[in-house]
């Protein structure tokens, strides 16, 4: 029979109380309660302030837990609203130049350097790309293919990739790469 020491290379600690703070993976024998214990790290969601404006089908979002941004979406009509999150509260930011929903964003962008990519403007799919500097959205080169229905995206506001989604012709497998300084968009298709 294997022992903890054989399996993990450590002996079980004897403690009179639970360690504070615990470290994920710790195992000890609590001599006060006569129990073998372990510390399993857990995480949980906590409620914070809600968005200023309720909406669905956001055009995108980016940033960090203390400096996030969401933009576009449906109210049910498409909207150009941008909201910024400071880790506690949401506040209005600069509006998109073109209201739209169901597009993509540069997921690794920040609150002051984000891209809103493609989407649906309420009547048609659009290939519009806009860059946010923390205050204002600026129009950039359009994509080659307008896409909606959850295209993926990652990168920054100077180098981004967008893939998948849907066009009027159906589901897409194409990938497009956006690159400033050249401000060129390249399309790749996997067959």
C-alpha positions in Angstrom: 0.0 0.0 0.0 1.3 3.5 -0.9 1.6 6.2 1.6 1.1 9.9 1.1 4.9 10.4 1.5 5.5 7.8 -1.2 3.0 9.4 -3.6 3.8 13.1 -3.0 7.2 13.0 -1.5 6.0 14.8 1.7 4.9 13.7 5.1 1.4 14.8 6.3 1.7 17.8 8.6 0.3 17.6 12.2 -1.4 20.9 13.0 -3.5 22.0 16.0 -5.7 24.2 13.7 -6.4 24.9 10.1 -3.6 26.9 8.3 -4.5 30.5 7.5 -4.2 31.2 4.7 -4.5 27.8 3.2 -2.6 26.8 0.0 -4.3 24.7 -2.7 -3.2 21.1 -2.3 -2.2 21.3 1.4 -2.9 18.1 3.4 -2.7 18.0 7.2 -3.8 16.1 10.2 -5.8 18.3 12.6 -4.7 17.0 16.0 -7.5 19.1 17.7 -10.3 17.4 15.8 -8.5 14.2 15.0 -9.3 14.6 11.3 -7.3 14.4 8.1 -7.9 17.6 6.1 -7.0 19.1 2.8 -7.4 22.6 1.3 -9.1 22.7 -2.1 -9.1 26.1 -3.8 -12.5 27.3 -4.8 -13.7 30.3 -6.7 -17.2 31.8 -7.0 -19.1 34.5 -8.8 -20.1 37.6 -6.9 -22.7 40.2 -7.8 -21.4 43.7 -8.7 -23.1 46.8 -10.2 -25.3 46.0 -13.2 -24.9 47.6 -16.7 -26.3 51.1 -17.0 -28.4 50.0 -20.0 -29.9 46.5 -20.2 -29.1 44.9 -23.6 -28.4 41.6 -25.3 -26.3 40.4 -28.3 -23.5 42.8 -27.4 -21.2 43.6 -30.3 -18.2 43.0 -28.1 -16.3 43.4 -24.9 -12.7 43.6 -23.8 -10.4 44.7 -21.0 -9.7 43.4 -17.5 -11.7 42.8 -14.3 -10.9 46.4 -13.2 -10.9 48.2 -16.6 -13.5 46.6 -18.9 -15.6 47.8 -21.8 -18.8 46.5 -23.6 -20.3 48.1 -26.7 -23.2 47.8 -29.0 -26.0 45.3 -28.7 -29.7 45.2 -28.9 -32.2 47.0 -26.6 -34.2 45.4 -28.7 -33.2 47.9 -31.5 -29.4 47.9 -32.2 -27.5 50.4 -30.1 -24.2 52.3 -30.3 -23.9 52.5 -26.5 -20.5 51.9 -24.9 -20.1 51.2 -21.2 -16.9 51.1 -19.2 -16.3 49.1 -16.0 -13.9 50.2 -13.3 -14.0 47.1 -11.2 -17.0 48.4 -9.2 -19.4 50.4 -11.4 -20.4 50.9 -15.0 -20.3 54.3 -16.7 -21.2 55.6 -20.1 -18.3 55.8 -22.6 -18.1 57.2 -26.2 -20.7 55.8 -28.6 -19.9 53.6 -31.6 -20.1 55.5 -34.9 -22.4 52.7 -36.2 -24.9 51.0 -33.9 -24.7 47.3 -34.2 -25.0 43.9 -32.4 -23.7 40.4 -32.6 -20.2 41.2 -33.9 -16.8 40.5 -32.5 -14.1 42.4 -30.6 -10.4 42.2 -30.0 -10.8 40.2 -26.8 -7.3 41.1 -25.6 -7.9 44.7 -26.1 -8.2 47.1 -23.2 -10.6 49.7 -22.1 -8.5 52.3 -23.9 -7.5 50.2 -27.0 -10.4 48.1 -28.3 -11.8 47.0 -31.6 -15.5 46.6 -32.5 -15.6 44.2 -35.5 -18.4 43.6 -38.0 -22.0 43.0 -36.7 -25.6 43.6 -37.6 -26.8 47.2 -38.0 -30.6 46.4 -37.7 -31.1 45.8 -41.4 -27.9 44.1 -42.7 -24.6 42.5 -41.8 -21.9 45.1 -41.9 -18.1 44.8 -42.3 -17.3 47.9 -40.3 -14.3 48.0 -37.9 -13.9 50.7 -35.3 -11.1 51.4 -32.8 -11.7 52.9 -29.3 -9.1 55.0 -27.5 -10.9 55.3 -24.2 -13.0 58.2 -25.4 -13.8 58.1 -29.1 -14.5 55.4 -31.7 -12.6 55.8 -35.0 -13.6 54.1 -38.2 -10.8 51.8 -39.7 -10.6 49.6 -42.8 -13.7 47.4 -43.3 -13.5 43.7 -43.2 -13.6 41.7 -46.4 -16.7 39.7 -45.2 -19.5 41.1 -43.0 -20.2 38.5 -40.3 -22.6 38.2 -37.4 -23.9 35.4 -35.0 -21.0 35.2 -32.7 -17.8 35.5 -34.7 -14.7 35.0 -32.5 -12.0 37.6 -32.1 -8.7 38.2 -30.3 -5.8 40.5 -30.4 -5.3 44.2 -29.8 -6.5 47.3 -31.6 -3.4 47.2 -33.8 -3.2 43.4 -34.6 -6.4 41.3 -34.4 -7.9 38.1 -35.8 -11.6 37.4 -36.4 -13.0 34.1 -37.4 -16.2 32.2 -37.9 -19.6 33.7 -37.5 -22.3 33.8 -40.2 -22.8 35.7 -43.5 -25.9 35.9 -45.6 -24.5 32.8 -47.4 -24.3 30.7 -44.2 -21.8 29.7 -41.6 -18.3 30.9 -42.1 -14.9 29.1 -41.7 -12.9 32.1 -43.0 -10.4 33.9 -40.8 -9.4 37.6 -41.3 -6.3 39.3 -39.8 -6.2 43.0 -39.2 -2.9 44.7 -39.0 -2.1 48.4 -38.3 0.4 50.0 -39.4 -0.3 48.5 -42.8 -4.1 48.8 -42.1 -4.5 45.7 -44.2 -7.1 43.0 -43.8 -6.1 39.5 -45.1 -8.6 36.7 -45.5 -7.7 33.0 -45.0 -10.0 30.1 -45.8 -9.6 26.6 -44.6 -10.8 23.9 -46.9 
